[in-house]
Amino acid sequence: MRTEPKLTRLDRVFARLDREPERPAHIDVPKMSRHRIVLFAATLAFYGAIVWAVVITSWLVRLDWQVMFFRPYQQWSEIHWFVDYYVVLGQRGPTAVMVAAWLGWRSWRQHTLRPLLALGVSLLLLNITVGAAKYGMGRLGPHYATTIGSNEMWLGGDIFPSGHTANAVVTWGILAYLASSARAQRWLSAVSAVTSLGVGMATVYLGTHWLSDVILGWTAGLLILLGLPWFEPLIARAEDAIFDLRDRLRARRRRAPAEPADAPPVLVTPVPADRDDVAARSPRAPVYLAPGPHTARSERTPITPAGSRRPPHPERHPRGSTPSARPVTGG
């Protein structure tokens, strides 16, 4: 009886993705156009200008100190509770889980892994670029500043640029980047811009970042979104590699012998009583005996003989009888 193999949850997911193996035609993959390259170059120049302004302790650093001494968390203390919750929209863990859940559903509906792979590539680029800048410049935050009016650079800090702000720009901006229509892209771009702007200002309000940290964080996140089309060929190759691996695993599973889950019990046929029939069907292996004459079992001495098992001896006499005198022979 032939039974269908049981599909695992991963097999059902890939079966759903196989219903439409090609990417939907109405979803355009962004390309690195000339307009985007110009925007990327301008944003990169602005990034360098902000870093230079902080390094030389320009007017931007003086503005940072003025905002810090203003202490917004004391001026508007009634909204402190709201800002504490709102700033979570820039934390990596909660935002990545929420956006990954949404993009996972998009992958299920559009039968492609591109949304999840694009999110993974953008977060990887964010960790590399922003993390390297943070630890490379080592700026201290407002709560740990040592000298009034200084830029607090290369002192072992890790707040320049703002990771919360850059994460908010990338995490919420990837939704606009992957939008399936121009109208949805405009709306999602506006929502992600407002959200990331609010997260950056929330960190300034709480005193965890300088104003220049937030400006550089916005710029760093925008650079990742503008340069993401350069990684689209890599995303496409990764998607093809995942499906090729899936196909190889399926082929290996089909080649393996399939054993039924519940095998029926094996019936043992009784051996017939006729020894000749058994000997004719399954001959025994030859038995090697020691050299010499051998007798059959029936010709041997019985197991329990009636008399003594000793052979008769002419010179032996039974117990209790007097042996007769031996004849004496003369010499």
C-alpha positions as CSV (number, residue, x, y, z in Angstrom):
1,M,0.0,0.0,0.0
2,R,1.5,3.3,-1.1
3,T,1.3,6.2,1.4
4,E,1.9,9.9,0.8
5,P,4.9,11.4,2.8
6,K,4.0,13.6,5.7
7,L,4.9,17.3,5.1
8,T,6.7,19.2,7.8
9,R,6.0,22.9,8.5
10,L,9.0,24.0,6.5
11,D,7.8,21.9,3.6
12,R,4.5,23.6,3.7
13,V,6.1,27.0,3.7
14,F,8.2,26.2,0.6
15,A,5.2,24.6,-1.1
16,R,3.4,27.9,-0.6
17,L,6.4,29.8,-2.1
18,D,6.5,27.4,-5.0
19,R,3.0,28.3,-6.2
20,E,4.5,31.3,-7.9
21,P,8.3,30.7,-8.4
22,E,8.9,34.0,-10.2
23,R,8.8,37.3,-8.4
24,P,5.5,39.1,-9.1
25,A,5.6,41.4,-12.1
26,H,3.9,44.4,-10.4
27,I,6.7,44.7,-7.7
28,D,9.7,46.7,-9.1
29,V,13.1,46.0,-7.6
30,P,14.8,49.4,-7.0
31,K,17.9,50.0,-9.1
32,M,20.8,52.3,-8.5
33,S,19.8,55.0,-10.9
34,R,21.6,58.3,-11.5
35,H,19.2,60.2,-9.3
36,R,19.8,57.8,-6.4
37,I,23.6,57.9,-6.9
38,V,23.5,61.8,-6.7
39,L,21.4,61.6,-3.5
40,F,23.8,59.0,-2.0
41,A,26.8,61.2,-2.8
42,A,25.2,64.3,-1.3
43,T,24.2,62.4,1.9
44,L,27.7,61.0,2.2
45,A,29.1,64.5,1.9
46,F,26.7,65.7,4.6
47,Y,27.8,62.8,6.8
48,G,31.4,63.8,6.5
49,A,30.6,67.5,7.2
50,I,28.8,66.6,10.5
51,V,31.8,64.5,11.6
52,W,34.2,67.3,10.7
53,A,32.1,69.9,12.5
54,V,32.2,67.9,15.7
55,V,35.9,67.0,15.4
56,I,37.0,70.7,15.1
57,T,34.6,71.7,18.0
58,S,32.6,74.1,15.9
59,W,29.3,75.8,16.5
60,L,27.5,72.4,16.4
61,V,29.3,71.3,19.5
62,R,28.3,74.6,21.3
63,L,24.7,73.9,20.3
64,D,25.0,70.4,21.7
65,W,26.0,71.9,25.1
66,Q,23.3,74.5,25.0
67,V,20.6,71.9,24.5
68,M,22.1,69.7,27.2
69,F,22.1,72.6,29.8
70,F,18.5,73.4,28.8
71,R,17.5,69.9,30.2
72,P,14.3,69.2,28.2
73,Y,13.4,66.4,30.5
74,Q,13.0,68.9,33.3
75,Q,11.3,71.6,31.2
76,W,8.6,69.3,30.0
77,S,8.5,66.6,32.7
78,E,4.8,65.8,32.1
79,I,5.5,64.0,28.9
80,H,8.4,62.0,30.3
81,W,6.4,58.8,30.6
82,F,5.3,59.0,27.0
83,V,8.8,59.6,25.7
84,D,10.0,56.6,27.7
85,Y,7.6,54.4,25.8
86,Y,8.0,56.1,22.4
87,V,11.8,55.7,22.3
88,V,11.3,51.9,22.2
89,L,10.4,52.4,18.5
90,G,14.1,52.9,17.9
91,Q,15.4,49.8,19.9
92,R,16.7,47.0,17.7
93,G,15.0,44.0,19.3
94,P,11.3,45.1,19.4
95,T,11.4,46.9,16.1
96,A,13.2,44.1,14.3
97,V,10.6,41.5,15.6
98,M,7.6,43.7,14.5
99,V,9.0,44.5,11.1
100,A,10.2,40.9,10.5
101,A,6.7,39.6,11.3
102,W,5.1,42.0,8.8
103,L,7.7,41.2,6.1
104,G,7.3,37.5,6.8
105,W,3.6,37.8,6.0
106,R,4.5,39.7,2.8
107,S,6.9,36.9,1.8
108,W,4.0,34.4,2.3
109,R,1.6,36.5,0.2
110,Q,4.1,37.4,-2.6
111,H,5.7,34.0,-2.7
112,T,9.3,35.4,-2.5
113,L,11.9,35.6,0.2
114,R,13.2,39.0,-0.9
115,P,11.5,41.1,1.9
116,L,13.1,39.1,4.7
117,L,16.4,39.0,3.0
118,A,16.4,42.7,2.3
119,L,15.7,43.3,6.0
120,G,18.5,41.1,7.0
121,V,21.0,42.8,4.7
122,S,20.0,46.3,5.9
123,L,20.4,45.3,9.5
124,L,23.7,43.8,8.8
125,L,24.9,46.9,7.1
126,L,23.6,49.0,10.0
127,N,25.6,46.9,12.5
128,I,28.8,47.2,10.5
129,T,28.7,50.9,9.5
130,V,27.2,52.4,12.6
131,G,29.0,50.1,15.0
132,A,32.4,50.9,13.4
133,A,31.7,54.6,13.6
134,K,30.6,54.5,17.2
135,Y,33.7,52.6,18.5
136,G,36.0,54.4,16.1
137,M,35.2,57.9,17.3
138,G,34.5,57.0,20.9
139,R,32.4,60.0,21.9
140,L,31.0,60.3,25.4
141,G,27.3,61.1,25.9
142,P,25.9,64.1,27.8
143,H,25.5,62.3,31.1
144,Y,29.2,61.3,31.0
145,A,30.8,64.5,29.7
146,T,34.0,65.6,31.4
147,T,34.9,69.1,30.0
148,I,32.3,71.8,29.3
149,G,32.5,72.9,25.7
150,S,34.6,70.0,24.4
151,N,33.6,67.5,21.7
152,E,34.2,64.5,24.0
153,M,35.7,62.5,21.2
154,W,38.0,59.5,21.5
155,L,37.3,59.0,25.2
156,G,35.9,55.5,25.0
157,G,32.2,56.3,24.4
158,D,29.8,54.8,21.9
159,I,27.0,57.3,21.2
160,F,28.2,59.0,17.9
161,P,26.2,58.5,15.7
162,S,22.9,57.7,17.5
163,G,22.1,54.0,17.1
164,H,18.4,54.5,18.1
165,T,17.9,57.0,15.4
166,A,19.8,55.1,12.6
167,N,17.9,51.9,13.6
168,A,14.5,53.7,13.4
169,V,15.4,55.1,9.9
170,V,16.4,51.7,8.6
171,T,13.8,49.5,10.3
172,W,10.8,51.6,9.4
173,G,12.2,52.9,6.1
174,I,12.6,49.3,4.8
175,L,8.8,49.1,4.7
176,A,8.7,52.1,2.2
177,Y,11.7,50.6,0.3
178,L,9.8,47.3,-0.2
179,A,6.4,48.9,-1.0
180,S,4.5,47.4,-3.9
181,S,3.0,50.6,-5.2
182,A,4.1,54.3,-5.6
183,R,1.2,55.4,-3.3
184,A,2.1,53.0,-0.5
185,Q,5.7,54.0,-0.9
186,R,4.9,57.7,-0.4
187,W,2.7,57.0,2.7
188,L,5.2,54.7,4.3
189,S,8.1,57.1,3.6
190,A,6.3,59.8,5.4
191,V,5.4,57.6,8.4
192,S,8.9,56.2,8.7
193,A,10.4,59.7,8.5
194,V,8.1,61.0,11.3
195,T,8.8,58.0,13.4
196,S,12.5,58.2,13.1
197,L,12.5,61.9,13.7
198,G,10.5,61.4,16.9
199,V,12.8,58.7,18.1
200,G,15.9,61.0,17.6
201,M,14.3,63.9,19.4
202,A,13.2,61.6,22.2
203,T,16.9,60.6,22.9
204,V,17.8,64.3,23.0
205,Y,14.9,65.0,25.4
206,L,16.1,62.2,27.7
207,G,19.6,63.5,27.6
208,T,21.1,60.2,26.3
209,H,22.4,61.8,23.0
210,W,23.8,65.1,21.8
211,L,21.8,66.8,19.0
212,S,24.7,66.1,16.6
213,D,24.5,62.4,17.4
214,V,20.9,62.4,16.2
215,I,21.7,64.3,13.0
216,L,24.5,61.9,12.2
217,G,22.2,58.9,13.0
218,W,19.6,60.1,10.5
219,T,22.3,60.5,7.9
220,A,23.7,57.0,8.5
221,G,20.3,55.3,8.2
222,L,19.5,57.2,5.0
223,L,22.8,56.1,3.5
224,I,21.9,52.5,4.1
225,L,18.5,52.9,2.4
226,L,19.9,54.8,-0.5
227,G,22.7,52.2,-1.1
228,L,20.6,49.1,-0.6
229,P,19.9,48.6,-4.4
230,W,23.6,47.8,-4.8
231,F,22.9,44.7,-2.8
232,E,19.8,43.5,-4.8
233,P,21.9,41.1,-6.9
234,L,23.3,39.6,-3.7
235,I,19.8,39.2,-2.3
236,A,18.6,37.5,-5.5
237,R,21.5,35.0,-5.5
238,A,20.9,34.3,-1.8
239,E,17.2,33.5,-2.6
240,D,18.2,31.2,-5.4
241,A,20.7,29.5,-3.2
242,I,18.1,28.8,-0.5
243,F,15.7,27.3,-3.0
244,D,18.5,25.2,-4.6
245,L,19.4,23.9,-1.2
246,R,15.7,23.1,-0.6
247,D,15.6,21.1,-3.9
248,R,18.7,19.1,-3.1
249,L,17.3,18.2,0.3
250,R,14.1,17.1,-1.3
251,A,15.9,15.0,-3.9
252,R,18.0,13.3,-1.2
253,R,14.9,12.5,0.8
254,R,13.2,10.9,-2.2
255,R,16.2,8.7,-2.9
256,A,16.3,7.4,0.7
257,P,14.2,4.2,1.2
258,A,10.8,5.1,2.7
259,E,9.9,2.9,5.6
260,P,6.2,2.8,6.6
261,A,5.5,4.3,10.0
262,D,3.3,1.4,11.2
263,A,4.6,-1.9,9.8
264,P,2.2,-4.9,10.0
265,P,3.3,-7.7,12.2
266,V,5.3,-10.5,10.6
267,L,3.6,-13.9,10.5
268,V,5.8,-16.9,11.3
269,T,5.0,-20.1,9.4
270,P,5.2,-23.3,11.6
271,V,7.8,-25.9,10.5
272,P,6.1,-29.0,9.1
273,A,6.5,-32.3,11.1
274,D,7.9,-34.3,8.1
275,R,11.7,-34.2,8.5
276,D,12.3,-35.4,5.0
277,D,10.3,-32.4,3.6
278,V,12.3,-30.0,5.8
279,A,15.6,-31.6,4.8
280,A,14.6,-31.4,1.1
281,R,13.7,-27.7,1.3
282,S,16.6,-26.4,3.5
283,P,19.6,-28.7,3.5
284,R,21.8,-28.6,6.6
285,A,25.4,-27.7,6.5
286,P,27.8,-30.7,6.7
287,V,29.0,-31.7,10.1
288,Y,32.7,-32.5,10.4
289,L,33.5,-35.4,12.7
290,A,36.8,-36.7,14.0
291,P,38.4,-39.5,12.0
292,G,37.6,-43.1,12.9
293,P,34.7,-45.4,12.9
294,H,31.4,-44.0,14.1
295,T,28.2,-45.8,15.0
296,A,24.7,-44.7,14.9
297,R,22.9,-43.7,18.1
298,S,20.8,-46.9,18.0
299,E,23.9,-49.1,17.9
300,R,25.5,-47.4,21.0
301,T,25.2,-48.7,24.5
302,P,21.9,-47.6,26.1
303,I,22.0,-44.6,28.4
304,T,20.8,-46.6,31.4
305,P,22.0,-50.2,30.9
306,A,20.6,-53.0,33.0
307,G,23.9,-54.4,34.1
308,S,27.4,-53.1,34.5
309,R,28.8,-50.9,31.7
310,R,32.3,-52.6,32.1
311,P,33.3,-55.1,29.5
312,P,33.6,-58.7,30.6
313,H,37.1,-59.8,31.8
314,P,38.1,-63.4,32.0
315,E,40.2,-63.0,35.1
316,R,37.7,-61.0,37.1
317,H,35.3,-62.6,39.6
318,P,32.3,-61.3,41.3
319,R,32.6,-59.9,44.8
320,G,32.2,-62.4,47.6
321,S,33.4,-65.4,45.6
322,T,36.7,-67.2,46.1
323,P,39.0,-67.0,43.1
324,S,40.2,-70.4,41.9
325,A,43.9,-71.2,42.1
326,R,46.0,-70.4,39.1
327,P,47.6,-73.3,37.4
328,V,51.3,-73.5,38.2
329,T,53.4,-74.1,35.2
330,G,56.8,-75.6,35.7
331,G,59.9,-74.0,34.4
